[in-house]
Amino acid sequence: MSKVELYAAIRRDHRGGMGMRALQRKYNVAWRTVRRAVDSAWPEPRKKLPPRPSALDPYKAVIDGILWADLDAPRKQRHTVTRIFHRLIEEHGADVSYPMVRRYVADRKPQIATEAGKAPMEAFIQQTHQPGMEAEVDFGDVTVRLAGELVTCYLFSFRLSYSGKAVHRVFASCGQEAFFEGHVHALRTLGGVPRGRVRYDNLKAAVAQVLGLNRARVETDRWIAFRSHFGIESFYCRPGIEGAHEKGGVEGQIGYFRRNHFAPVPEVASLSELNEMVEQWDLHDGRRRVGSRPRTIDEYFAVEQPLLMPLPDEPFETGRVFTPRVDRYSQITVRTNRYSVPVRLISKRVRVVLHASHLVVYDQNVEVARHERLIAKAGCRLELDHYLEALIRKPGAFPGATALEQARSAGKFTPVHDAWWAQARKIHGERDGTRALIEVLLLGRYIPHEHLVAGLATALRAGALTADAVALEARKAAQAEDDLPAPASPMAGPGGSSGTVTFLHEWRLAHLPPDTRPLPSVTPYDQLLRRRRASAGEHREGEAQ
């Protein structure tokens, strides 16, 4: 039992008439403990042990004097811990260590400031938020096992202050593209824009420079345009940890979301799959209550949503535009990573729109390439199709091409391709066999991948090792797939009969409009024949005369 319970039991037995000696024997305690329990229901607080002596004790008064003198010294000429340590050694011959001095100064310095009345008093004032007026935004890092690899991603959170309704999105980075896309997704999900202020950290995506110790900020141009487009009024918290409490709602929301939904670490194949899970988690969290509030988040949000400003009709381009030049490897460099483009664009400048999860490459407003954005730095993502025109002229470079290895890793270059290629090289030779395979890969621009693989397998079994044979077999596979009987419709009648699927061209032929035209007649042609016979008879009579 605890000491309070022990005292209560002793007092209860003492009131029942039990003597001091009996109480000692029953509870196996000393006479003083029994005497104190009888005198007071509360045990005496435990005395603190005196601090252990240290080598710094003789010099604590010296350090205190230095710290007191620093209160009136110019701010830029006050003592650092290193300077105090050196003065103790040089002026007083102290045999002390630097960590010992550092710990004492860290504890004593705020105490001296408080004793002198110069310590700032930090007080927190409770706030009341009006519906539809305020929101808070922040990023938080999360660890995810993405495609079998443990990576750090960034959780974007947009939280309405009144209802507590929050929208989350996971991105590979916390750059400006992710910052904008997170806003667009959140505003569309919420159905409007807060009419008052939205609180932010001093993120580089929004703030180019913090001016002094006030609230003034130099914002980035694209962020100013984005705010103007959606009508967002920004408010920036104090820099550093001192300003975290100014948007404590979203800070706590990210911690709650991470603890309850990212433990254990989620394992996903892509970020899109993870974000689908995040959307379901957001819907689930709307049914909970925050603290001691009487209603759920969704019930408060139902009151707040009609008060939000409507979204603008025209979209805002959230991607960032670059104009790199294509190098001789048919690659462009965007944010330290390299991506492939078609070889015909070598030495030309292209326009790249970089989004949070992917990038799109344009040549004169025509899309020529689309890649998933790389997470790590100095990476390389190549598309085998971009190099086929060059490889058909240089088939010897095909076996060791980096694009081929990446196609194998991605599952686009299958074992069926390898088997067909090996047989083609055996029959046609190294160069012609590789060239035949490249011609087959070029067919992939017009034939779906699964049909092309089926055509390769059929052609390999038949020993037809030409691109024309593969194309023919691939088209047969596509036609066979189209001619498969339609599956039974789930909307079957009560008798168990199900509807049938009819091809569109057959339906059109069976539902042609009625033909109201008259049947063709040869009467006009007979008239022409009679006229021709009459003119021929007149001509013969003239010749006889």
C-alpha positions in Angstrom: 0.0 0.0 0.0 1.0 3.6 -0.5 2.1 5.7 2.5 -1.2 7.6 2.5 -3.1 4.3 2.7 -0.7 3.1 5.5 -1.4 6.3 7.6 -5.2 5.8 7.0 -5.1 2.2 8.3 -3.0 3.1 11.3 -5.4 6.0 12.2 -8.4 3.7 11.8 -7.0 1.0 14.1 -5.9 3.7 16.6 -9.4 5.1 16.8 -10.6 1.5 17.4 -8.5 1.3 20.6 -5.3 -0.4 19.4 -2.2 0.6 21.2 1.0 2.0 19.8 3.0 -1.2 20.3 0.3 -3.3 18.7 0.2 -0.9 15.7 4.0 -1.2 15.3 3.8 -5.0 15.3 0.8 -5.2 13.0 2.2 -2.9 10.3 5.9 -3.6 10.9 6.8 0.0 11.2 8.8 2.1 13.6 7.3 4.0 16.6 8.0 7.3 14.9 5.9 6.3 11.8 3.0 5.4 14.1 3.3 8.7 16.0 3.3 10.7 12.7 0.3 8.8 11.3 -1.7 9.5 14.5 -0.7 13.2 14.4 -1.5 13.8 10.7 -3.4 12.2 7.9 -0.8 13.3 5.3 2.7 12.0 5.3 5.5 14.5 5.5 7.0 15.4 2.2 10.3 13.7 1.5 13.3 15.8 2.2 15.5 16.6 -0.7 19.0 15.4 -0.5 21.6 18.2 -0.5 23.3 18.6 -3.9 26.5 16.7 -4.4 29.6 18.9 -4.2 31.3 19.6 -7.5 34.5 21.3 -8.6 32.5 24.3 -9.8 31.1 25.2 -6.4 33.9 27.7 -5.5 33.3 29.6 -8.8 29.5 29.8 -8.9 29.6 33.2 -7.3 32.0 34.4 -10.1 29.6 33.1 -12.8 26.7 34.7 -11.1 28.5 38.0 -11.1 29.3 37.7 -14.8 25.6 37.0 -15.6 24.4 39.9 -13.5 26.8 42.2 -15.2 25.6 41.0 -18.6 22.1 42.3 -17.9 23.3 45.9 -18.4 25.9 45.1 -21.1 25.3 45.7 -24.9 23.4 42.8 -26.4 26.2 41.9 -28.8 28.9 42.1 -26.2 27.5 39.7 -23.5 29.4 36.6 -22.4 28.9 33.3 -24.1 29.4 30.0 -22.2 32.8 29.5 -24.0 33.9 33.0 -22.9 32.9 32.3 -19.3 34.7 29.0 -19.3 37.9 30.6 -20.6 37.8 33.4 -18.0 37.4 30.8 -15.2 40.6 29.1 -16.4 42.7 32.1 -17.3 41.7 34.5 -14.4 40.9 32.0 -11.6 42.8 28.9 -12.5 39.7 26.7 -12.2 39.9 23.0 -12.9 36.5 22.5 -14.4 35.0 21.1 -17.6 33.1 22.9 -20.3 29.9 20.8 -20.0 29.9 21.5 -16.3 29.9 25.3 -16.9 27.4 25.0 -19.7 24.8 23.2 -17.6 25.2 25.7 -14.7 24.8 28.7 -17.0 21.8 27.2 -18.7 20.0 26.7 -15.4 21.2 30.0 -13.7 20.8 32.5 -16.5 17.0 32.5 -16.7 16.8 32.5 -12.8 18.9 35.7 -12.7 16.8 37.3 -15.4 13.7 36.6 -13.4 15.2 37.9 -10.2 16.1 41.1 -11.9 12.6 41.5 -13.3 13.8 41.2 -17.0 12.5 37.8 -17.8 9.6 37.9 -20.4 6.3 36.6 -19.0 4.7 34.2 -21.4 0.9 34.0 -21.1 -1.6 32.2 -23.4 -5.0 33.7 -24.2 -7.8 31.4 -25.1 -9.3 32.2 -28.6 -12.9 31.9 -30.0 -13.1 31.2 -33.7 -16.1 32.2 -35.8 -17.5 29.8 -38.4 -16.0 30.0 -41.8 -13.5 32.6 -40.9 -10.1 31.0 -40.0 -8.0 28.1 -40.9 -4.4 26.7 -40.3 -1.9 25.1 -42.6 1.2 23.1 -42.0 3.4 20.2 -43.2 4.5 17.2 -41.1 7.0 14.5 -42.1 5.9 10.9 -42.1 7.7 7.6 -42.8 6.2 5.3 -45.5 7.3 2.0 -47.0 6.9 2.9 -50.6 7.3 0.1 -53.2 9.3 -1.8 -50.6 11.6 1.1 -49.7 11.4 3.1 -46.4 11.2 6.8 -47.4 10.3 10.1 -45.7 7.2 11.9 -47.2 5.4 15.0 -46.2 1.9 15.3 -44.8 0.0 18.5 -45.8 -2.8 19.5 -43.5 -5.4 22.2 -43.9 -7.6 22.6 -40.8 -10.6 24.8 -40.3 -10.4 26.5 -36.9 -14.1 26.5 -35.9 -15.2 23.0 -36.8 -11.8 21.2 -36.7 -12.4 19.7 -40.1 -9.0 18.8 -41.6 -8.0 17.7 -45.1 -4.7 15.8 -45.5 -2.5 14.9 -48.5 0.8 13.1 -48.7 3.5 14.4 -51.1 7.0 13.3 -51.9 8.3 16.8 -51.1 7.1 19.9 -49.3 8.1 22.3 -52.1 5.9 25.0 -53.6 4.2 22.6 -56.1 3.1 20.3 -53.2 2.1 23.4 -51.2 -0.2 24.7 -54.0 -1.6 21.2 -54.9 -2.4 20.6 -51.2 -4.4 23.9 -51.1 -6.3 23.1 -54.3 -7.2 19.6 -53.0 -8.3 20.9 -49.6 -10.4 23.8 -50.9 -12.2 21.5 -53.4 -12.8 19.0 -50.6 -14.1 21.6 -48.2 -16.1 23.4 -50.9 -14.9 26.9 -50.3 -12.3 29.3 -48.9 -12.2 30.8 -45.4 -13.3 34.4 -45.3 -10.8 35.5 -42.7 -7.1 34.6 -42.1 -5.3 31.4 -42.8 -2.3 30.9 -40.5 1.1 29.7 -41.8 4.6 29.0 -40.8 7.3 31.0 -42.6 7.6 28.3 -45.4 9.9 29.0 -48.2 7.1 28.1 -50.6 5.3 31.3 -49.4 7.8 33.5 -47.7 10.9 34.8 -49.5 12.2 36.9 -46.5 11.3 37.6 -42.9 11.6 41.3 -42.1 12.9 42.0 -38.6 10.9 40.8 -35.6 7.5 42.0 -36.7 4.8 40.3 -38.9 6.0 41.8 -42.2 7.0 39.3 -44.8 8.3 39.4 -48.4 6.2 36.8 -50.2 7.1 34.9 -53.3 5.4 36.1 -56.5 3.7 32.8 -57.4 2.3 32.6 -53.8 0.9 36.2 -54.1 -0.8 35.2 -57.4 -2.2 32.0 -55.9 -3.6 33.9 -52.9 -5.1 36.5 -55.1 -6.7 33.8 -57.3 -8.5 32.1 -54.4 -8.9 35.1 -52.1 -6.8 33.8 -49.3 -5.8 36.2 -46.5 -2.5 35.0 -45.0 -1.2 35.4 -41.5 2.4 34.3 -40.6 3.3 33.1 -37.1 6.5 34.0 -35.3 9.6 32.3 -36.6 10.9 29.2 -34.8 9.4 27.2 -32.0 8.1 30.4 -30.3 5.4 30.7 -32.9 4.2 27.1 -32.9 1.4 27.8 -30.4 -0.1 30.4 -32.7 -1.4 27.6 -34.9 -1.6 24.9 -32.3 -4.8 23.4 -33.8 -3.0 22.1 -36.9 0.1 21.2 -35.0 -1.9 18.9 -32.7 -4.0 17.6 -35.7 -0.9 16.4 -37.5 0.4 14.7 -34.4 -3.0 13.0 -33.9 -3.3 11.9 -37.5 0.2 10.5 -37.6 -0.1 8.6 -34.3 -3.5 7.1 -35.2 -3.2 6.3 -38.9 0.6 6.0 -39.6 1.3 3.5 -36.9 2.3 0.9 -38.0 4.2 2.3 -41.0 1.9 1.9 -44.0 3.2 -0.2 -46.9 1.9 1.0 -50.3 2.9 0.7 -54.0 2.4 4.4 -54.8 1.6 7.7 -53.3 -1.8 7.7 -55.1 -2.7 4.5 -53.3 -1.7 6.1 -50.0 -3.7 9.2 -50.6 -6.8 7.1 -51.3 -6.3 5.7 -47.8 -5.8 9.2 -46.4 -9.1 10.3 -47.9 -10.9 7.5 -46.1 -9.1 8.3 -42.8 -10.3 12.0 -43.2 -13.9 10.8 -43.6 -13.5 8.6 -40.5 -12.1 11.4 -38.4 -15.1 13.6 -39.2 -17.2 11.4 -36.9 -15.1 12.0 -33.8 -15.3 14.7 -31.1 -12.5 17.1 -30.3 -11.9 17.3 -26.6 -15.0 17.9 -24.6 -17.0 19.4 -27.4 -20.7 18.2 -27.5 -20.9 17.5 -31.2 -18.8 15.8 -33.8 -16.5 17.5 -36.3 -18.9 16.8 -39.2 -21.8 18.4 -37.3 -19.8 21.6 -36.7 -18.6 21.5 -40.3 -22.2 21.4 -41.6 -22.7 24.8 -39.9 -19.4 26.2 -41.2 -19.5 25.0 -44.9 -22.2 27.3 -46.1 -20.3 30.3 -44.8 -17.2 29.7 -46.8 -16.4 31.8 -49.9 -17.1 30.0 -53.2 -14.2 28.8 -55.3 -13.3 30.6 -58.5 -14.5 29.0 -61.8 -11.1 29.1 -63.6 -8.3 26.7 -62.5 -4.9 27.8 -61.3 -1.7 26.2 -62.7 0.0 24.8 -59.7 2.9 23.3 -61.5 6.2 25.1 -61.9 7.5 25.8 -65.4 11.1 25.1 -66.5 12.7 25.4 -70.0 15.7 23.1 -70.0 17.7 22.1 -73.1 17.7 18.4 -74.1 21.3 17.0 -73.9 22.9 14.5 -76.3 21.6 11.6 -74.1 18.1 12.8 -74.9 17.6 13.8 -71.3 16.6 16.9 -69.4 17.6 17.9 -65.9 14.9 19.2 -63.5 15.8 19.7 -59.8 19.0 17.6 -60.0 17.1 14.7 -61.5 17.3 13.6 -65.2 14.3 12.5 -67.3 14.2 11.2 -70.9 12.5 12.7 -73.9 12.2 11.5 -77.5 15.5 11.6 -79.4 14.2 13.9 -82.0 14.3 16.7 -79.5 18.1 16.6 -78.8 19.6 20.1 -78.5 16.2 21.7 -78.5 14.6 23.6 -75.6 11.4 22.1 -74.1 8.9 23.3 -71.6 8.5 21.3 -68.4 5.6 21.7 -66.0 6.7 20.2 -62.7 4.0 19.0 -60.3 4.3 17.5 -56.8 4.1 13.9 -58.0 4.8 14.0 -61.8 6.1 16.2 -64.6 4.9 16.8 -68.1 7.2 17.8 -71.0 5.9 19.9 -73.9 7.3 20.7 -77.3 5.5 23.7 -78.8 2.4 23.0 -76.6 2.4 19.3 -77.6 2.9 16.8 -74.8 5.9 14.6 -75.7 6.7 12.9 -72.3 5.2 12.3 -68.9 7.2 10.9 -65.9 6.6 10.2 -62.3 8.6 12.6 -60.2 11.7 11.1 -58.6 11.9 11.5 -54.8 15.7 11.1 -54.3 18.3 13.5 -55.7 20.5 12.9 -58.7 18.2 10.2 -59.9 17.5 9.1 -63.5 14.2 8.0 -65.0 14.3 6.8 -68.7 11.6 5.6 -71.0 12.7 2.9 -73.5 10.3 4.1 -76.2 12.0 7.5 -76.4 15.2 5.8 -77.7 13.8 3.4 -80.3 14.5 5.6 -83.3 18.2 5.9 -82.3 18.5 2.2 -81.3 17.2 0.9 -84.6 20.2 2.6 -86.2 22.5 1.5 -83.4 21.3 -2.0 -82.4 24.6 -2.8 -80.7 23.8 -0.2 -78.0 20.5 -1.9 -77.1 21.7 -4.8 -74.8 23.4 -2.4 -72.4 21.0 0.5 -72.5 20.0 1.9 -69.1 16.5 2.5 -70.5 16.3 -1.3 -71.1 17.2 -2.1 -67.5 14.6 0.3 -66.2 12.0 -1.1 -68.5 12.8 -4.6 -67.1 12.5 -3.3 -63.5 9.2 -1.7 -64.3 7.8 -4.9 -65.9 7.4 -3.3 -69.4 10.1 -5.6 -70.9 8.9 -9.0 -70.0 10.5 -12.5 -70.1 8.5 -13.1 -73.3 10.4 -10.2 -74.9 13.7 -11.7 -73.8 12.7 -15.2 -75.1 11.6 -13.8 -78.5 14.8 -11.7 -78.7 17.1 -14.6 -78.0 15.4 -16.7 -80.7 15.5 -13.9 -83.2 19.2 -13.4 -82.6 19.8 -17.1 -83.0 17.9 -17.2 -86.4 18.8 -13.7 -87.9 22.0 -12.9 -86.2 22.9 -10.4 -83.4 22.3 -7.2 -85.4 19.2 -8.2 -87.4 17.6 -10.1 -84.5 18.0 -7.0 -82.2 16.7 -4.7 -85.0 13.6 -7.0 -85.4 12.9 -6.7 -81.7 13.2 -2.9 -81.8 10.6 -2.9 -84.7 8.3 -5.0 -82.4 8.8 -2.4 -79.6 7.8 0.3 -82.1 4.5 -1.5 -82.6 3.8 -0.7 -78.9 2.9 2.8 -79.9 -0.2 1.5 -81.7 -0.9 -1.8 -80.1 -1.8 -2.2 -76.4 1.0 -3.8 -74.3 -1.0 -6.9 -73.3 -1.9 -7.6 -76.9 1.7 -7.1 -78.0 2.9 -9.6 -75.4 0.3 -12.1 -76.5 1.4 -11.7 -80.1 5.0 -12.2 -79.1 4.2 -15.4 -77.3 2.1 -16.8 -80.2 4.8 -15.8 -82.8 7.5 -17.4 -80.7 5.6 -20.7 -80.5 5.0 -20.6 -84.3 8.6 -19.7 -85.0 7.6 -16.5 -86.8 10.4 -14.1 -85.8 9.4 -11.0 -87.7 7.7 -7.8 -86.6 4.9 -8.3 -89.2 4.1 -11.7 -87.7 4.0 -10.3 -84.2 1.7 -7.5 -85.4 -0.6 -10.0 -87.1 -0.8 -12.2 -84.0 -1.3 -9.1 -81.7 -4.3 -8.0 -83.8 -5.7 -11.5 -83.7 -5.4 -11.4 -79.9 -7.2 -8.1 -79.8 -9.9 -9.3 -82.1 -10.4 -12.5 -80.1 -10.8 -10.4 -77.0 -13.4 -8.3 -78.7 -15.3 -11.4 -79.9 -15.5 -13.0 -76.5 -19.2 -13.6 -75.4 -20.5 -10.9 -73.1 -20.7 -11.9 -69.4 -24.0 -12.3 -67.8 -25.5 -9.0 -66.7 -25.9 -8.6 -63.0 -29.3 -7.0 -63.7 -30.9 -10.3 -64.5 -34.7 -10.6 -64.4 -36.7 -12.7 -62.0 -36.6 -15.6 -64.3 -32.8 -15.7 -64.3 -32.4 -14.5 -67.9 -29.8 -11.8 -68.4 -29.5 -9.1 -71.0 -27.1 -9.5 -74.0 -24.4 -7.1 -75.1 -24.7 -6.0 -78.8 -21.9 -4.3 -80.7 -22.7 -0.7 -81.7 -22.3 -1.3 -85.5 -24.7 -4.3 -85.3 -27.2 -2.3 -83.4 -27.1 0.6 -85.9 -27.6 -1.8 -88.8 -30.7 -3.4 -87.1 -32.2 0.1 -86.3 -31.8 1.8 -89.6 -34.7 4.3 -90.4 -37.3 3.2 -92.9 -36.5 3.8 -96.6 -39.4 5.9 -98.1 -37.9 6.5 -101.5 -39.8 5.1 -104.5 -38.5 2.0 -106.2 -36.2 2.6 -109.2 -37.8 2.7 -112.6 -36.3 2.2 -116.1 -39.0 4.1 -117.9 -36.8 7.2 -118.6 -34.2 4.9 -120.1 -36.9 3.4 -122.5 -37.8 6.9 -123.6 -34.2 7.5 -124.5 -34.0 4.3 -126.5 -37.2 5.1 -128.5 -35.8 8.6 -129.3 -32.5 7.0 -130.4 -34.3 4.4 -132.7 -36.4 7.2 -134.3 -33.4 9.3 -135.0 -31.5 6.4 -136.5 -34.5 5.6 -138.9 -34.7 9.2 -140.1 -30.9 9.1 -140.8 -31.2 5.9 -143.0 -34.1 7.3 -145.0 -32.1 10.4 -145.8 -29.2 8.3 -147.0 -31.5 6.3 -149.3 -32.8 9.4 -151.0 
